[in-house]
Amino acid sequence: MKQLTQKLKTGNMQILEVPVPHLRSGMVLVRNYYSLISAGTEGSTVKAARKGYIGKAKERPQQVKQVIDTLKIQGPVQTYRAVMKKLFHHLLPVYSYCWAFCANTNKTPPL
């Protein structure tokens, strides 16, 4: 299964091959035929992600406050690790879907 992701640090988008989710009780699986990305929302996310650290900080003052609060409580090493983990994490863009029912667990009624 393919999934579009974005790195918050650079704004780069890439398509990753990910495993098909395992269906558990009460879950359904759908097959997407078309996916649309919001150009406005995702465009602004990419634009912000491509800025340097100072530019990112100016775009998100509330997150800067969270980093400072974390620094006071957890110290510089843990704060650095948390920030780097966030920056290198793959984000999933917001989509509009065209899908079809594919499978369900035996306890979930079909759609």
TIMI-2910 file (N, C-alpha, C, CB; in pm, 1 decimal, decimal comma, always signed):
<rs>
+----------+----------+----------+----------+----------+----------+----------+----------+----------+----------+----------+----------+------+
!      n_x !      n_y !      n_z !     ca_x !     ca_y !     ca_z !      c_x !      c_y !      c_z !     cb_x !     cb_y !     cb_z ! resn !
+----------+----------+----------+----------+----------+----------+----------+----------+----------+----------+----------+----------+------+
!    +85,2 !   -116,4 !     +0,0 !     +0,0 !     +0,0 !     +0,0 !    +90,1 !   +123,1 !     +0,0 !    -97,1 !     -0,5 !   +122,3 !  Met !
!    +53,4 !   +223,9 !    -73,9 !   +133,8 !   +345,7 !    -82,5 !    +70,5 !   +456,5 !     +1,4 !   +148,4 !   +391,2 !   -229,6 !  Lys !
!   +157,1 !   +540,6 !    +60,3 !   +108,1 !   +649,6 !   +143,3 !   +196,9 !   +771,9 !   +121,4 !   +105,3 !   +608,6 !   +293,7 !  Gln !
!   +135,2 !   +886,4 !    +96,9 !   +207,5 !  +1011,4 !    +80,6 !   +238,9 !  +1068,4 !   +217,8 !   +126,2 !  +1112,3 !     -3,9 !  Leu !
!   +365,5 !  +1105,6 !   +239,6 !   +406,0 !  +1163,3 !   +367,2 !   +487,4 !  +1289,5 !   +341,4 !   +487,5 !  +1061,3 !   +451,2 !  Thr !
!   +503,8 !  +1367,8 !   +447,5 !   +580,6 !  +1491,4 !   +438,3 !   +668,9 !  +1503,4 !   +561,2 !   +487,4 !  +1614,9 !   +424,8 !  Gln !
!   +794,3 !  +1543,6 !   +541,4 !   +885,3 !  +1569,8 !   +652,6 !   +868,8 !  +1714,7 !   +695,3 !  +1033,4 !  +1539,6 !   +613,3 !  Lys !
!   +842,7 !  +1736,3 !   +822,5 !   +821,6 !  +1871,1 !   +874,3 !   +949,9 !  +1954,3 !   +868,2 !   +770,2 !  +1864,7 !  +1017,9 !  Leu !
!  +1065,9 !  +1891,6 !   +881,9 !  +1192,9 !  +1965,1 !   +879,9 !  +1219,3 !  +2031,2 !   +745,2 !  +1307,7 !  +1871,6 !   +913,9 !  Lys !
!  +1193,4 !  +1959,3 !   +635,0 !  +1230,1 !  +2008,7 !   +502,6 !  +1112,0 !  +2042,9 !   +413,4 !  +1314,1 !  +1908,2 !   +434,4 !  Thr !
!   +995,7 !  +1988,6 !   +443,9 !   +878,9 !  +2006,6 !   +358,6 !   +873,3 !  +1907,3 !   +244,3 !   +877,0 !  +2145,6 !   +303,8 !  Gly !
!   +976,9 !  +1823,7 !   +231,8 !   +979,5 !  +1724,9 !   +123,7 !   +867,3 !  +1623,9 !   +139,9 !  +1114,6 !  +1653,1 !   +119,7 !  Asn !
!   +804,8 !  +1591,9 !    +27,3 !   +699,7 !  +1490,8 !    +26,1 !   +751,9 !  +1368,4 !    -46,0 !   +570,2 !  +1544,1 !    -41,4 !  Met !
!   +709,3 !  +1251,6 !     +0,9 !   +748,5 !  +1129,2 !    -65,9 !   +638,8 !  +1024,8 !    -49,0 !   +882,7 !  +1077,3 !    -11,0 !  Gln !
!   +638,9 !   +930,5 !   -140,2 !   +543,3 !   +820,0 !   -134,1 !   +615,9 !   +700,6 !    -73,7 !   +484,4 !   +785,5 !   -276,4 !  Ile !
!   +563,0 !   +650,5 !    +37,2 !   +621,6 !   +536,4 !   +105,6 !   +535,8 !   +413,0 !    +83,6 !   +637,4 !   +565,0 !   +255,6 !  Leu !
!   +600,0 !   +298,8 !    +79,2 !   +528,7 !   +170,9 !    +75,8 !   +506,8 !   +129,9 !   +221,4 !   +609,4 !    +59,5 !     -5,6 !  Glu !
!   +381,7 !   +118,7 !   +263,1 !   +349,1 !    +81,6 !   +400,7 !   +262,1 !    -43,3 !   +399,4 !   +277,2 !   +198,1 !   +474,7 !  Val !
!   +264,9 !   -121,9 !   +506,5 !   +183,3 !   -243,6 !   +509,5 !    +34,2 !   -210,3 !   +517,3 !   +223,7 !   -332,0 !   +628,5 !  Pro !
!    -46,6 !   -298,0 !   +461,1 !   -192,6 !   -284,8 !   +471,4 !   -228,9 !   -306,5 !   +617,9 !   -268,4 !   -387,9 !   +376,8 !  Val !
!   -312,1 !   -220,3 !   +675,6 !   -348,1 !   -236,1 !   +817,1 !   -418,2 !   -368,0 !   +843,1 !   -437,1 !   -121,4 !   +862,2 !  Pro !
!   -388,6 !   -426,2 !   +958,1 !   -455,3 !   -549,4 !  +1000,7 !   -592,7 !   -513,5 !  +1056,8 !   -369,8 !   -626,5 !  +1107,3 !  His !
!   -695,5 !   -581,0 !  +1009,2 !   -831,1 !   -553,1 !  +1056,9 !   -853,9 !   -620,1 !  +1192,0 !   -936,4 !   -601,3 !   +954,3 !  Leu !
!   -895,1 !   -539,4 !  +1287,0 !   -935,0 !   -591,2 !  +1418,0 !  -1085,8 !   -576,8 !  +1430,6 !   -861,3 !   -516,2 !  +1534,5 !  Arg !
!  -1139,3 !   -629,7 !  +1535,1 !  -1282,9 !   -625,7 !  +1557,4 !  -1334,5 !   -482,2 !  +1552,0 !  -1317,8 !   -689,8 !  +1691,9 !  Ser !
!  -1441,3 !   -460,8 !  +1474,9 !  -1503,9 !   -330,0 !  +1464,9 !  -1439,5 !   -237,9 !  +1363,7 !  -1502,4 !   -264,8 !  +1596,6 !  Gly !
!  -1343,7 !   -286,6 !  +1284,8 !  -1274,9 !   -202,6 !  +1186,9 !  -1319,3 !   -238,3 !  +1045,8 !  -1122,4 !   -217,5 !  +1200,2 !  Met !
!  -1306,2 !   -142,3 !   +954,4 !  -1333,1 !   -166,4 !   +812,6 !  -1211,0 !   -122,2 !   +732,3 !  -1462,2 !    -90,5 !   +765,2 !  Val !
!  -1196,3 !   -178,6 !   +614,7 !  -1090,0 !   -140,4 !   +523,3 !  -1155,2 !    -89,9 !   +396,1 !   -993,0 !   -259,4 !   +494,4 !  Leu !
!  -1109,1 !    +23,7 !   +347,2 !  -1162,0 !    +80,1 !   +223,3 !  -1048,0 !    +95,6 !   +123,1 !  -1231,9 !   +216,9 !   +249,2 !  Val !
!  -1081,0 !    +85,1 !     -4,0 !   -983,5 !   +104,9 !   -110,8 !  -1006,5 !   +243,6 !   -169,5 !   -995,0 !     -6,6 !   -221,3 !  Arg !
!   -902,0 !   +324,5 !   -170,5 !   -910,6 !   +458,6 !   -229,5 !   -883,9 !   +450,5 !   -378,3 !   -810,8 !   +555,8 !   -162,1 !  Asn !
!   -968,6 !   +514,4 !   -454,7 !   -947,4 !   +521,6 !   -599,0 !   -880,8 !   +652,9 !   -637,4 !  -1080,1 !   +505,9 !   -673,7 !  Tyr !
!   -913,8 !   +760,2 !   -566,7 !   -855,2 !   +891,3 !   -592,2 !   -833,3 !   +961,0 !   -459,3 !   -945,6 !   +976,7 !   -685,6 !  Tyr !
!   -725,1 !  +1033,4 !   -447,8 !   -696,6 !  +1114,7 !   -329,7 !   -658,9 !  +1254,3 !   -376,3 !   -582,8 !  +1051,8 !   -242,8 !  Ser !
!   -716,4 !  +1353,3 !   -314,9 !   -687,8 !  +1492,5 !   -348,5 !   -625,1 !  +1560,1 !   -228,4 !   -816,1 !  +1567,5 !   -393,0 !  Leu !
!   -521,1 !  +1636,0 !   -252,1 !   -455,2 !  +1708,5 !   -145,0 !   -500,0 !  +1854,2 !   -151,2 !   -299,9 !  +1696,6 !   -155,8 !  Ile !
!   -528,8 !  +1910,7 !    -36,5 !   -568,0 !  +2050,8 !    -29,1 !   -447,2 !  +2138,2 !    -61,7 !   -625,2 !  +2085,4 !   +111,4 !  Ser !
!   -451,1 !  +2204,7 !   -175,6 !   -337,5 !  +2287,1 !   -219,2 !   -310,2 !  +2401,6 !   -121,5 !   -363,7 !  +2343,6 !   -359,4 !  Ala !
!   -414,6 !  +2462,8 !    -68,8 !   -394,7 !  +2574,7 !    +23,5 !   -333,7 !  +2531,1 !   +154,4 !   -525,4 !  +2644,2 !    +49,9 !  Gly !
!   -394,4 !  +2433,2 !   +220,2 !   -345,9 !  +2386,8 !   +349,9 !   -209,0 !  +2323,5 !   +337,4 !   -443,6 !  +2287,5 !   +411,2 !  Thr !
!   -195,0 !  +2229,6 !   +245,6 !    -68,3 !  +2159,1 !   +231,0 !    +39,4 !  +2250,2 !   +175,2 !    -85,2 !  +2037,6 !   +141,4 !  Glu !
!     +0,9 !  +2342,5 !    +88,1 !    +97,8 !  +2438,2 !    +35,2 !   +157,8 !  +2523,7 !   +144,6 !    +33,0 !  +2526,7 !    -68,8 !  Gly !
!    +74,2 !  +2569,6 !   +237,3 !   +125,1 !  +2651,4 !   +347,3 !   +211,9 !  +2568,2 !   +441,6 !     +8,9 !  +2715,3 !   +424,8 !  Ser !
!   +177,7 !  +2440,7 !   +459,5 !   +258,6 !  +2352,6 !   +543,2 !   +396,1 !  +2331,0 !   +480,9 !   +187,7 !  +2217,8 !   +564,1 !  Thr !
!   +399,5 !  +2308,2 !   +350,2 !   +527,0 !  +2290,1 !   +280,1 !   +609,4 !  +2418,4 !   +287,9 !   +503,3 !  +2249,9 !   +132,0 !  Val !
!   +546,1 !  +2531,3 !   +266,7 !   +616,1 !  +2660,9 !   +270,7 !   +677,9 !  +2683,8 !   +408,5 !   +518,7 !  +2777,0 !   +235,8 !  Lys !
!   +602,0 !  +2657,9 !   +513,7 !   +653,3 !  +2675,7 !   +650,0 !   +764,3 !  +2576,1 !   +680,6 !   +540,1 !  +2660,7 !   +752,0 !  Ala !
!   +748,4 !  +2451,7 !   +632,5 !   +847,7 !  +2348,3 !   +660,8 !   +981,4 !  +2377,9 !   +595,7 !   +797,5 !  +2213,8 !   +614,4 !  Ala !
!   +981,0 !  +2446,7 !   +483,8 !  +1106,2 !  +2475,4 !   +411,6 !  +1183,6 !  +2593,6 !   +469,6 !  +1076,1 !  +2502,7 !   +266,1 !  Arg !
!  +1124,3 !  +2660,4 !   +568,2 !  +1194,2 !  +2771,4 !   +633,3 !  +1297,2 !  +2715,5 !   +731,6 !  +1093,4 !  +2865,6 !   +706,4 !  Lys !
!  +1393,1 !  +2799,2 !   +767,7 !  +1490,7 !  +2761,1 !   +869,6 !  +1425,1 !  +2757,2 !  +1007,2 !  +1609,8 !  +2858,8 !   +869,9 !  Gly !
!  +1505,2 !  +2724,8 !  +1107,1 !  +1451,6 !  +2713,9 !  +1242,9 !  +1391,2 !  +2845,9 !  +1292,0 !  +1561,4 !  +2668,8 !  +1338,5 !  Tyr !
!  +1453,8 !  +2958,4 !  +1260,2 !  +1401,5 !  +3088,5 !  +1302,2 !  +1268,3 !  +3116,4 !  +1232,4 !  +1503,5 !  +3201,2 !  +1271,2 !  Ile !
!  +1261,3 !  +3087,5 !  +1104,0 !  +1136,8 !  +3105,4 !  +1029,3 !  +1025,3 !  +3018,5 !  +1083,8 !  +1158,4 !  +3074,5 !   +882,8 !  Gly !
!  +1058,5 !  +2892,9 !  +1118,3 !   +959,4 !  +2802,6 !  +1178,0 !   +910,1 !  +2859,1 !  +1311,7 !  +1019,8 !  +2660,8 !  +1198,0 !  Lys !
!  +1004,0 !  +2911,8 !  +1391,2 !   +967,9 !  +2967,1 !  +1521,9 !   +875,5 !  +3088,0 !  +1507,1 !  +1094,2 !  +3006,6 !  +1599,8 !  Ala !
!   +902,0 !  +3173,6 !  +1408,3 !   +816,0 !  +3289,9 !  +1385,4 !   +676,8 !  +3248,8 !  +1339,5 !   +878,9 !  +3382,6 !  +1282,2 !  Lys !
!   +667,9 !  +3139,0 !  +1263,1 !   +538,5 !  +3089,4 !  +1213,7 !   +453,8 !  +3028,9 !  +1325,3 !   +560,4 !  +2985,5 !  +1104,1 !  Glu !
!   +521,4 !  +2975,3 !  +1429,3 !   +449,7 !  +2899,0 !  +1532,0 !   +492,9 !  +2940,4 !  +1673,2 !   +473,3 !  +2748,3 !  +1512,0 !  Arg !
!   +455,9 !  +3060,2 !  +1716,4 !   +499,1 !  +3106,3 !  +1849,2 !   +446,1 !  +3019,7 !  +1964,0 !   +454,5 !  +3249,3 !  +1870,1 !  Pro !
!   +330,5 !  +2959,3 !  +1947,0 !   +275,9 !  +2874,6 !  +2053,6 !   +362,9 !  +2751,0 !  +2073,6 !   +130,9 !  +2832,8 !  +2020,9 !  Gln !
!   +415,2 !  +2695,7 !  +1964,3 !   +503,2 !  +2579,2 !  +1977,4 !   +637,6 !  +2618,3 !  +2039,0 !   +525,2 !  +2513,2 !  +1840,2 !  Gln !
!   +683,0 !  +2741,4 !  +2013,4 !   +805,5 !  +2789,6 !  +2077,6 !   +785,5 !  +2794,6 !  +2228,4 !   +845,3 !  +2929,5 !  +2023,4 !  Val !
!   +669,7 !  +2842,9 !  +2271,1 !   +637,8 !  +2846,9 !  +2414,6 !   +637,7 !  +2706,0 !  +2473,3 !   +500,6 !  +2914,6 !  +2438,2 !  Lys !
!   +582,9 !  +2608,0 !  +2399,5 !   +582,9 !  +2469,5 !  +2447,6 !   +725,1 !  +2416,6 !  +2462,1 !   +502,9 !  +2379,5 !  +2352,2 !  Gln !
!   +812,1 !  +2452,3 !  +2367,0 !   +951,6 !  +2408,1 !  +2373,8 !  +1019,1 !  +2469,0 !  +2496,5 !  +1028,4 !  +2447,1 !  +2244,4 !  Val !
!   +996,6 !  +2596,2 !  +2522,0 !  +1056,1 !  +2661,2 !  +2639,0 !  +1004,7 !  +2598,4 !  +2767,8 !  +1026,1 !  +2811,7 !  +2638,2 !  Ile !
!   +874,7 !  +2570,2 !  +2774,6 !   +817,8 !  +2504,4 !  +2892,8 !   +878,3 !  +2365,5 !  +2913,2 !   +664,9 !  +2493,6 !  +2879,6 !  Asp !
!   +894,8 !  +2291,1 !  +2803,5 !   +955,0 !  +2157,8 !  +2811,5 !  +1100,5 !  +2168,5 !  +2857,0 !   +946,3 !  +2085,4 !  +2674,7 !  Thr !
!  +1171,0 !  +2268,3 !  +2806,8 !  +1310,3 !  +2291,1 !  +2845,3 !  +1322,0 !  +2313,7 !  +2995,6 !  +1368,1 !  +2411,3 !  +2769,0 !  Leu !
!  +1230,3 !  +2391,4 !  +3052,2 !  +1232,4 !  +2419,7 !  +3196,4 !  +1206,6 !  +2294,4 !  +3278,7 !  +1128,7 !  +2526,0 !  +3231,1 !  Lys !
!  +1120,2 !  +2206,8 !  +3228,5 !  +1080,6 !  +2088,1 !  +3304,4 !  +1175,1 !  +1970,1 !  +3281,0 !   +938,8 !  +2048,0 !  +3267,7 !  Ile !
!  +1209,2 !  +1943,3 !  +3154,1 !  +1282,6 !  +1821,5 !  +3121,3 !  +1430,9 !  +1843,0 !  +3092,0 !  +1219,3 !  +1756,5 !  +3003,9 !  Gln !
!  +1471,5 !  +1967,0 !  +3073,9 !  +1611,6 !  +1994,2 !  +3046,9 !  +1643,5 !  +1994,9 !  +2898,2 !  +1697,4 !  +1893,0 !  +3116,4 !  Gly !
!  +1767,4 !  +2036,0 !  +2863,7 !  +1802,4 !  +2055,3 !  +2723,3 !  +1810,3 !  +1927,2 !  +2639,9 !  +1932,2 !  +2124,9 !  +2715,5 !  Pro !
!  +1859,1 !  +1818,9 !  +2696,2 !  +1876,5 !  +1695,2 !  +2617,3 !  +1741,2 !  +1638,6 !  +2576,5 !  +1956,1 !  +1589,2 !  +2697,8 !  Val !
!  +1650,6 !  +1624,8 !  +2670,4 !  +1518,0 !  +1569,8 !  +2639,3 !  +1440,4 !  +1662,2 !  +2545,7 !  +1437,9 !  +1546,8 !  +2768,4 !  Gln !
!  +1454,4 !  +1792,1 !  +2565,7 !  +1385,7 !  +1888,7 !  +2479,3 !  +1438,1 !  +1878,9 !  +2336,6 !  +1403,6 !  +2032,4 !  +2532,9 !  Thr !
!  +1570,3 !  +1871,8 !  +2321,6 !  +1631,5 !  +1858,0 !  +2188,6 !  +1580,8 !  +1731,3 !  +2120,2 !  +1786,4 !  +1855,1 !  +2199,2 !  Tyr !
!  +1579,0 !  +1620,3 !  +2192,2 !  +1530,0 !  +1494,2 !  +2134,4 !  +1384,9 !  +1504,9 !  +2089,8 !  +1544,3 !  +1380,6 !  +2235,4 !  Arg !
!  +1302,2 !  +1569,5 !  +2171,0 !  +1159,8 !  +1583,5 !  +2137,4 !  +1141,4 !  +1669,1 !  +2012,5 !  +1082,4 !  +1645,1 !  +2255,3 !  Ala !
!  +1217,0 !  +1778,4 !  +2003,1 !  +1205,9 !  +1867,8 !  +1887,2 !  +1253,9 !  +1796,1 !  +1761,2 !  +1287,6 !  +1997,9 !  +1909,9 !  Val !
!  +1366,9 !  +1727,5 !  +1769,0 !  +1419,9 !  +1656,2 !  +1651,8 !  +1325,9 !  +1543,7 !  +1607,8 !  +1559,4 !  +1598,7 !  +1682,8 !  Met !
!  +1266,0 !  +1475,7 !  +1704,3 !  +1170,6 !  +1369,4 !  +1670,6 !  +1053,0 !  +1427,0 !  +1592,4 !  +1120,2 !  +1298,2 !  +1798,6 !  Lys !
!  +1005,9 !  +1542,0 !  +1634,7 !   +894,3 !  +1608,2 !  +1565,8 !   +934,4 !  +1652,5 !  +1425,6 !   +845,7 !  +1729,1 !  +1646,8 !  Lys !
!  +1053,7 !  +1709,4 !  +1412,2 !  +1098,4 !  +1760,3 !  +1283,0 !  +1125,0 !  +1648,9 !  +1181,7 !  +1223,2 !  +1843,1 !  +1301,3 !  Leu !
!  +1167,5 !  +1532,1 !  +1228,4 !  +1199,8 !  +1423,1 !  +1136,3 !  +1084,5 !  +1324,8 !  +1118,9 !  +1322,3 !  +1349,1 !  +1185,2 !  Phe !
!   +974,7 !  +1350,0 !  +1185,6 !   +856,8 !  +1263,9 !  +1176,4 !   +787,7 !  +1284,3 !  +1041,6 !   +758,4 !  +1292,9 !  +1292,7 !  His !
!   +731,6 !  +1177,5 !   +987,2 !   +655,5 !  +1187,0 !   +862,6 !   +512,3 !  +1229,8 !   +895,3 !   +656,8 !  +1050,8 !   +785,1 !  His !
!   +468,6 !  +1339,9 !   +835,2 !   +330,7 !  +1386,0 !   +851,1 !   +244,8 !  +1329,1 !   +740,1 !   +323,4 !  +1540,2 !   +851,3 !  Leu !
!   +119,5 !  +1307,1 !   +769,3 !    +24,9 !  +1260,7 !   +668,3 !    -59,9 !  +1378,2 !   +624,5 !    -63,9 !  +1145,0 !   +722,3 !  Leu !
!    -54,3 !  +1416,4 !   +497,4 !   -134,2 !  +1529,4 !   +448,8 !   -284,2 !  +1503,7 !   +461,9 !    -99,9 !  +1558,8 !   +303,3 !  Pro !
!   -360,4 !  +1612,6 !   +461,6 !   -506,1 !  +1604,8 !   +466,5 !   -556,5 !  +1572,0 !   +325,9 !   -569,0 !  +1738,9 !   +519,8 !  Val !
!   -649,0 !  +1479,3 !   +318,3 !   -698,8 !  +1433,6 !   +189,4 !   -849,4 !  +1449,2 !   +177,4 !   -660,5 !  +1289,5 !   +167,4 !  Tyr !
!   -895,7 !  +1446,9 !    +53,6 !  -1034,3 !  +1415,2 !    +20,5 !  -1027,0 !  +1282,1 !    -53,4 !  -1105,0 !  +1530,2 !    -67,0 !  Ser !
!  -1117,1 !  +1193,3 !    -23,9 !  -1109,3 !  +1058,9 !    -79,1 !  -1227,2 !  +1024,2 !   -169,1 !  -1100,5 !   +959,2 !    +32,1 !  Tyr !
!  -1201,2 !   +939,7 !   -265,4 !  -1304,2 !   +867,3 !   -338,1 !  -1273,1 !   +721,0 !   -311,7 !  -1306,4 !   +902,7 !   -494,6 !  Cys !
!  -1359,3 !   +650,8 !   -239,4 !  -1325,0 !   +517,9 !   -194,4 !  -1438,1 !   +418,3 !   -217,7 !  -1288,7 !   +521,3 !    -48,8 !  Trp !
!  -1405,8 !   +292,7 !   -199,2 !  -1505,0 !   +185,2 !   -207,7 !  -1482,6 !    +90,0 !    -91,6 !  -1496,0 !   +109,6 !   -344,2 !  Ala !
!  -1591,0 !    +35,4 !    -39,8 !  -1583,6 !    -62,1 !    +67,8 !  -1504,5 !   -182,8 !    +20,7 !  -1724,6 !   -103,7 !   +114,8 !  Phe !
!  -1412,1 !   -230,6 !   +103,0 !  -1322,5 !   -337,7 !    +61,0 !  -1339,6 !   -463,2 !   +146,3 !  -1178,4 !   -290,3 !    +67,2 !  Cys !
!  -1334,6 !   -448,0 !   +278,7 !  -1342,6 !   -563,8 !   +367,9 !  -1385,7 !   -516,6 !   +505,1 !  -1206,7 !   -639,2 !   +375,7 !  Ala !
!  -1435,1 !   -609,6 !   +585,0 !  -1468,0 !   -575,9 !   +722,1 !  -1450,0 !   -697,9 !   +810,9 !  -1611,2 !   -522,1 !   +732,2 !  Asn !
!  -1445,6 !   -675,1 !   +940,4 !  -1439,9 !   -786,1 !  +1034,0 !  -1580,3 !   -842,4 !  +1047,3 !  -1382,8 !   -741,8 !  +1172,7 !  Thr !
!  -1589,7 !   -961,2 !  +1097,6 !  -1720,8 !  -1026,3 !  +1104,1 !  -1817,9 !   -962,2 !  +1202,1 !  -1703,1 !  -1169,2 !  +1140,5 !  Asn !
!  -1771,4 !   -873,6 !  +1288,3 !  -1859,1 !   -809,2 !  +1386,1 !  -1907,6 !   -671,1 !  +1339,4 !  -1786,6 !   -795,8 !  +1519,3 !  Lys !
!  -1862,6 !   -627,4 !  +1224,7 !  -1899,5 !   -494,8 !  +1175,9 !  -1994,2 !   -509,9 !  +1058,2 !  -1774,0 !   -413,0 !  +1135,3 !  Thr !
!  -2111,5 !   -449,5 !  +1062,7 !  -2202,1 !   -459,8 !   +948,3 !  -2143,7 !   -387,8 !   +827,7 !  -2340,3 !   -402,0 !   +983,0 !  Pro !
!  -2166,8 !   -437,2 !   +704,3 !  -2115,8 !   -369,6 !   +586,0 !  -2175,5 !   -231,1 !   +571,6 !  -2144,5 !   -451,4 !   +461,9 !  Pro !
!  -2101,2 !   -144,5 !   +504,4 !  -2146,6 !     -7,0 !   +481,5 !  -2254,3 !     -2,2 !   +376,1 !  -2030,4 !    +82,0 !   +440,6 !  Leu !
+----------+----------+----------+----------+----------+----------+----------+----------+----------+----------+----------+----------+------+
</rs>
